Amino acid sequence: MPANPRFRRVVRIGPVQVATYYDGRGREMHTAACTAPRCGFSADYDSRAAAELSARTHRCVAR
């Protein structure tokens, strides 16, 4: 059973949260996830800058 990642350096940019964690292979990864209802956007990146850029440019699709 995979372990739950422990998120560090969590920041919020608009509705998107950006955080850093170690994946199952010990590599440092960065994730951006939208917290808006029914949005569903989330992505993993190798660099913190890429995750923050995607958070800044993310636009939720109105459904």
N, C-alpha and C positions, 0 to 999 in steps of 0.2 A: 504494500500500500504506500503511495507516495506521501511524503511529508508536506505539510502546508508551509508555504514560504513565509519568512518573517520579513516584513517590509520595513525599510529604513528610509530616512530622508523623504518623508511623504510631504508633498506640497500640493496645493490646490490652485489650479489656473482656470478660472471660470467654473464650469461644471465638471471639469476633468481633473482627476487626481493622478499625480506622477509619483512613482515610488521606485526604490532600488531594492533588489533582492538577489540572493544567490540561487541559481537553478540547481537541478539535481546533479549536475556534473561539476559544481563548484565555481562556475563562471558567474561574474557579476552581470546582472541583467537589469534593464530598466523597463518599466511598464507605464502605459498611460491608459486610463479607463474612465469613461464618462459615467457620472452618477445620476444623470437625468433619467426620469422614468421612461421606459420603452425605447431607450436609445440603443444600447447594446454595443457601443464602440469600446474596444479594448485592443491593445497591440503591445508587443514586446520589442525592445530595441537593444542593440549592443552599446549604444552611447546615451548618456543622460541628455545631451544636447538634442538628439533626434527625438527623444520622448517629449521633451519640453516644447520643441517646435511643433510636433503633432498636436499637443495639447492647446497651444496658442492658435493654431489654424483650424481646429476641429469645429464643425458646425453641425448641430443636431438636425436631423431630417424631421420635419413636421409630418406626423402621420395622422 
